[in-house]
Amino acid sequence: MEITVSRKAHFNAAHRLHVNEWSEAENAAFFGLCNNPNFHGHNYDLIVSLTGEIDPVSGYFVDMKWLSQLIKEEIEDRFDHKNLNLDCEEFKTLNPSTENVAVVIWQLLNKKINIKFKHLKVTLFETERNFVEYNGK
């Protein structure tokens, strides 16, 4: 029997959307306020979902305490209260759009996920109304 289990997390981070190969005018026109040279911040909400088989003995698919600790160590400790552009190696050459942040989060978690989990999906809310989902495809 297959089931999906999800854990919600939160982190705050600043960023600036900017493409180095574009002029300041092109960046300002394309990204608007998100291109502020002084950066801007978001209160990101993250949902990490794993899909797999329920263990018939324990009734568990995944230990939520383990999942919570994994998210804390790999994501919250890495990105919370950071400037993504300046403080995080992952975004030194990658524009920290919400789309790219979600992909990076998926990659970081996927490295630590056991093969028994058939499917990892990351849902990242930049605002209450704006969010992206990434499942590795």
C-alpha angles and dihedrals in degrees: 000000000000123000138172119227122191136195124196123215138170139213137169120223142160127223146160122222106222138145111211093207091059126077121253088253093051091049092048092048094048102038100028114187090358087071093062106146088220091056128233133232142234136197097225121203115201129196117192114195128190125189126201148106125315112239105242093214103046098026087227128119095185134000104247091205089060092047091049091051092047092053091047095050099040102034117012096043090045100046110019113114091357134126100238093206096049107026105038124072090206090068102039089104101010121082105240097229115155088253092056093043090055092050092049091049090050091050093049093049095041090060089061100039119107119238091245088076105084098192137024120191127180122202114190122190114202090179133356089271103032120068142144134209127209128183103173098270 
